[in-house]
Amino acid sequence: MSTLPFSSLETLIQALPKAELHIHIEGSFEPELMFVIAQRNGIKLPYPDVKAIEQAYHFSDLQSFLDIYYAGAQVLLKEPDFYDLTWAYLTRVAQDNVRHVELFFDPQTHTDRGVPLLDVIEGIYRALKQAEVELGITSRMILCFLRHLSVEQAMETLQKALPFKDKITAVGLDSSEKGNPPEQFKAVFDAARLAGFLTVAHAGEEGPPEYIWQALEQLKVSRIDHGVRCDEDPKLIRHLAQHNIPLTVCPLSNVKLRVFENLSQHNLKTLLEEGLCITLNSDDPAYFGGYMNQNFLETSKALDLSAEQIVQLAKNSFTASFLKEEEKRKHQREIDAIFQVWEEAQSSID
């Protein structure tokens, strides 16, 4: 594989269709919109202005991020709030040529405050359906359980979500990983699969490789969210590669939360070269300073990714998605065609 100058890869990254599979809609809450919705709902934020919020976005670890993340979500109270939040994200990622999103939402963050689950789901879903028509972005919804709360609360949330099965494709597991192993939620995930939901889970970000094994063996997930600590277990690496289990990796998030000290130390390229199905995602872009293309650009520069590897990441994003096979192939054929044109343009420049 030939590594090309970074400056020449920017046009390729912009042109490639992409699927985003690891995006927390509450984590796309930009400070400007937060102030608008807070004012609309008569809520006083603990920050005097947008700049003060931005200055607060300096985290030492996952928990310090989650503290401000949950504080920001407090202003979301009504169906239009969730619509506005989701629509703002979708219009932003349309600029990055994102064609498909599989969006996490955390109902317990809202229902525990008395917000009806109906308002949460309907607001998000309305924006997703509008994006399909107006922006050409397809989507799936993934309901996440908060692992720092009890298993009983997760099961209760699952039961409340059953009437919305036509709108929710999968369930996931997120929030504080340390001390909250996936295996605790086995009964909840068993019930979710029995109800017809697919399953995913955050594991191996701050938690050890054992958490990834638990997510695979106990929760029977289709893919692992983050999973970067898999490189501590060679047997796990082989298992992930052999069974083509995707990892939804979020490089800028990992650096912001000190999983890696800097982007040049990230193991994304190594995992890709190990044959793993790695996808690249933004996680919580409002807090971590980078949507999809920014993650592609900065990661490509820091890790000296080749054009072929960038194309592979884009193709992996559809491979790992919950789209139907023909839809996956359609996007991947477009990626191949774009890459061919781009290569021909590079040859003429050279």
C-alpha positions in Angstrom: 0.0 0.0 0.0 1.4 3.4 -1.0 1.1 6.2 1.6 0.1 9.4 -0.1 0.7 13.0 1.2 -1.9 13.8 3.8 -3.1 16.9 1.9 -4.2 14.8 -1.0 -6.4 12.6 1.2 -8.7 15.3 2.4 -10.8 15.4 -0.9 -11.0 11.6 -0.7 -12.3 11.6 2.9 -14.9 14.2 2.0 -16.1 12.3 -1.1 -16.5 8.9 0.6 -19.9 7.8 1.8 -19.8 6.8 5.5 -21.9 5.2 8.1 -21.7 6.4 11.7 -22.3 3.5 14.2 -21.1 5.0 17.5 -22.9 8.3 18.2 -24.6 9.2 21.4 -27.3 11.7 20.4 -27.0 13.4 23.8 -23.3 13.8 23.1 -24.0 15.9 20.0 -25.5 18.6 22.1 -23.7 21.8 21.0 -23.5 24.6 23.6 -25.4 27.0 21.4 -28.4 24.7 21.1 -28.2 23.9 24.8 -28.7 27.5 25.7 -31.6 27.9 23.2 -33.4 24.9 24.7 -32.6 25.8 28.3 -34.1 29.3 27.7 -37.2 27.8 26.0 -37.8 25.5 28.9 -37.0 28.1 31.6 -33.9 26.3 32.9 -30.9 28.2 34.2 -27.6 26.6 33.3 -24.7 26.6 35.7 -22.7 28.5 33.0 -23.0 32.2 32.1 -22.4 31.7 28.4 -21.4 29.3 25.6 -17.7 30.0 26.1 -17.9 28.9 29.8 -19.4 25.6 28.7 -16.7 25.1 26.1 -14.0 25.8 28.8 -15.6 23.1 31.0 -15.0 20.5 28.3 -11.7 19.4 29.7 -11.8 15.9 31.1 -9.4 13.7 33.0 -11.3 10.5 32.5 -14.7 9.0 31.4 -16.4 9.9 34.7 -15.5 13.5 34.6 -16.9 13.7 31.1 -20.1 11.9 32.1 -20.7 14.4 35.0 -21.0 17.3 32.5 -22.7 15.2 29.9 -25.6 14.3 32.2 -25.8 17.9 33.5 -26.3 19.2 29.9 -29.0 16.6 29.2 -31.1 18.1 32.0 -32.5 20.8 29.7 -34.1 18.2 27.4 -37.7 17.9 28.6 -40.1 17.7 25.6 -40.5 16.0 22.2 -39.4 19.1 20.3 -36.2 19.2 22.3 -35.2 15.7 21.2 -36.2 16.5 17.6 -34.1 19.7 17.6 -31.1 17.9 19.1 -31.3 15.0 16.6 -32.0 17.3 13.6 -29.0 19.5 14.4 -26.7 16.4 14.5 -28.1 15.0 11.2 -27.8 18.3 9.3 -24.2 18.6 10.6 -23.1 15.1 9.5 -24.8 15.4 6.2 -21.9 17.9 5.4 -19.5 15.0 6.1 -21.2 12.8 3.6 -22.6 10.5 6.3 -25.3 8.3 4.6 -26.4 6.1 7.5 -26.4 6.5 11.2 -27.1 4.0 14.0 -27.8 6.3 16.9 -27.5 5.6 20.6 -29.9 7.3 23.0 -30.1 7.0 26.8 -33.7 6.9 27.9 -32.9 6.5 31.6 -31.1 9.9 31.6 -34.5 11.4 30.8 -37.1 9.1 32.2 -35.5 9.3 35.7 -36.2 13.1 35.5 -39.9 12.4 34.7 -39.6 12.9 30.9 -42.0 10.5 29.1 -40.2 7.8 27.1 -42.7 8.6 24.3 -41.4 12.1 24.0 -37.8 10.9 23.8 -38.4 8.3 21.1 -40.9 10.3 19.0 -38.7 13.4 18.9 -35.6 11.5 17.8 -37.6 9.3 15.4 -39.3 12.3 13.7 -35.9 13.9 12.9 -34.5 10.6 11.6 -37.5 10.1 9.3 -37.2 13.7 8.1 -33.5 13.1 7.4 -34.2 10.1 5.3 -36.5 12.2 3.0 -34.6 15.5 3.0 -30.9 14.5 3.5 -30.8 10.9 2.1 -29.6 9.6 5.5 -30.9 6.2 6.6 -30.9 5.3 10.3 -31.4 2.8 13.1 -32.1 3.6 16.8 -30.2 1.8 19.6 -31.6 2.1 23.1 -28.7 2.0 25.7 -28.9 1.0 29.3 -26.9 2.9 31.8 -24.5 0.4 33.4 -24.0 2.5 36.5 -27.7 2.0 37.4 -29.2 -1.2 38.5 -30.1 -4.3 36.5 -33.6 -3.9 37.7 -33.8 -0.4 36.3 -32.5 -1.6 33.0 -35.1 -4.4 32.8 -37.8 -1.9 33.7 -36.6 0.4 30.8 -36.6 -2.6 28.4 -40.3 -3.4 29.3 -41.3 0.3 28.8 -39.6 0.2 25.4 -41.4 -2.8 24.0 -44.3 -0.8 22.6 -41.7 1.0 20.4 -40.2 -2.1 18.9 -41.0 -0.9 15.4 -38.7 2.1 15.9 -35.8 0.6 17.9 -33.4 -1.9 16.2 -31.1 -2.8 19.0 -30.2 -2.3 22.6 -26.8 -1.4 24.0 -24.8 -0.8 27.2 -23.0 2.4 28.0 -21.9 4.9 30.8 -19.2 4.2 33.4 -17.3 1.1 32.5 -15.1 0.7 35.6 -16.6 -1.7 38.1 -19.7 -2.3 35.9 -19.0 -5.5 34.0 -21.3 -6.5 31.1 -22.1 -9.9 32.6 -24.3 -8.1 35.2 -26.8 -7.4 32.5 -27.0 -10.9 31.0 -30.7 -11.3 32.0 -31.6 -8.0 30.4 -29.9 -8.8 27.2 -31.4 -12.2 27.1 -34.9 -10.6 27.4 -34.0 -8.1 24.8 -33.0 -10.7 22.2 -36.1 -12.7 23.0 -38.1 -9.6 22.2 -36.4 -9.3 18.9 -33.8 -6.7 19.5 -30.2 -6.9 18.2 -27.5 -6.3 20.8 -24.3 -4.2 21.1 -22.2 -3.1 24.1 -19.5 -0.7 25.1 -16.5 -2.7 26.4 -12.8 -2.5 26.5 -12.5 1.3 26.5 -11.5 1.8 30.2 -12.5 -1.7 31.1 -10.2 -4.7 30.6 -10.3 -7.3 27.7 -12.4 -9.5 30.0 -15.3 -7.1 29.6 -15.1 -7.6 25.8 -15.3 -11.4 26.3 -18.3 -11.0 28.6 -20.1 -8.8 26.1 -19.5 -11.4 23.4 -20.2 -14.5 25.4 -22.8 -13.3 28.0 -24.6 -10.6 26.1 -24.1 -12.2 22.6 -23.5 -8.8 21.0 -23.2 -8.2 17.2 -20.4 -5.7 17.6 -18.3 -4.1 20.3 -18.3 -0.4 20.9 -14.8 0.9 21.5 -12.9 -2.4 22.2 -9.5 -0.8 21.9 -8.1 -2.7 24.9 -8.5 -6.0 23.0 -4.8 -5.6 22.0 -3.9 -6.8 25.5 -5.2 -10.3 24.7 -3.8 -12.0 21.6 -6.5 -14.7 21.8 -9.2 -12.1 21.8 -7.6 -10.4 18.8 -7.7 -13.7 16.9 -11.3 -14.3 17.9 -12.5 -10.9 16.7 -10.7 -11.3 13.4 -11.9 -14.9 12.8 -15.5 -14.1 13.5 -15.4 -10.6 11.8 -16.8 -8.9 14.9 -16.7 -5.2 14.4 -15.2 -2.6 16.7 -16.8 0.9 16.6 -13.7 2.9 17.4 -13.7 6.6 18.4 -10.1 8.0 18.2 -10.7 11.7 19.2 -12.9 10.6 22.0 -10.2 8.1 23.2 -7.6 10.9 23.3 -10.0 13.4 25.0 -10.7 10.8 27.7 -7.1 9.8 28.1 -7.5 6.2 26.9 -4.5 7.2 24.7 -2.2 10.1 25.6 -2.2 11.4 22.0 -3.5 10.3 18.6 -0.2 9.1 17.3 -0.3 6.4 20.1 -3.7 5.1 19.1 -3.9 1.4 18.0 -6.5 1.8 15.3 -4.0 1.2 12.5 -2.5 -1.8 14.2 -5.9 -3.3 14.8 -6.8 -2.7 11.1 -3.6 -4.4 10.0 -4.5 -7.3 12.3 -7.5 -7.9 10.1 -10.2 -6.6 12.4 -13.3 -4.9 11.1 -12.6 -1.5 12.5 -15.0 1.4 12.0 -14.3 5.1 12.8 -16.8 7.2 14.7 -17.2 10.5 16.6 -18.9 9.2 19.9 -19.8 12.5 21.5 -18.7 15.1 19.0 -19.9 18.2 20.7 -17.8 17.4 23.7 -14.8 15.8 22.0 -14.3 18.4 19.2 -14.7 16.4 16.0 -17.4 15.0 13.8 -16.8 12.2 11.3 -14.5 13.8 8.8 -12.5 15.5 11.5 -11.9 12.0 13.1 -10.9 10.6 9.7 -8.6 13.6 8.9 -6.8 13.8 12.2 -6.5 10.0 12.6 -5.1 9.7 9.0 -2.5 12.3 9.7 -1.5 11.0 13.1 -1.2 7.4 12.1 -0.1 7.9 8.5 -3.0 5.9 7.1 -2.9 5.1 3.4 -5.7 5.9 1.0 -6.5 2.2 0.9 -6.9 2.1 4.7 -9.2 5.1 4.7 -11.3 3.5 2.0 -11.4 0.3 4.1 -12.6 2.2 7.1 -15.4 3.7 5.1 -16.4 0.2 3.7 -16.2 -1.3 7.1 -18.7 1.2 8.4 -21.3 -0.3 6.1 -20.2 -3.9 6.6 -20.6 -3.5 10.4 -24.0 -1.7 10.1 -27.5 -3.2 10.5 -28.4 -2.4 6.9 -29.6 -5.1 4.6 -26.9 -6.8 2.6 -27.9 -5.2 -0.7 -27.9 -1.7 0.9 -24.4 -2.4 2.2 -23.2 -3.5 -1.2 -24.7 -0.4 -2.9 -22.8 1.9 -0.6 -19.6 -0.1 -1.0 -19.8 -0.1 -4.8 -20.1 3.7 -4.7 -17.0 3.8 -2.4 -15.0 1.7 -4.9 -16.1 3.9 -7.8 -15.1 7.1 -5.9 -11.7 5.6 -5.0 -11.1 4.6 -8.6 -11.8 8.1 -9.8 -9.7 9.6 -7.0 -6.7 7.3 -7.9 -6.9 8.3 -11.5 -6.9 12.0 -10.5 -3.8 11.4 -8.4 -2.0 9.6 -11.2 -2.6 12.6 -13.5 -1.3 14.9 -10.9 1.8 12.8 -10.4 
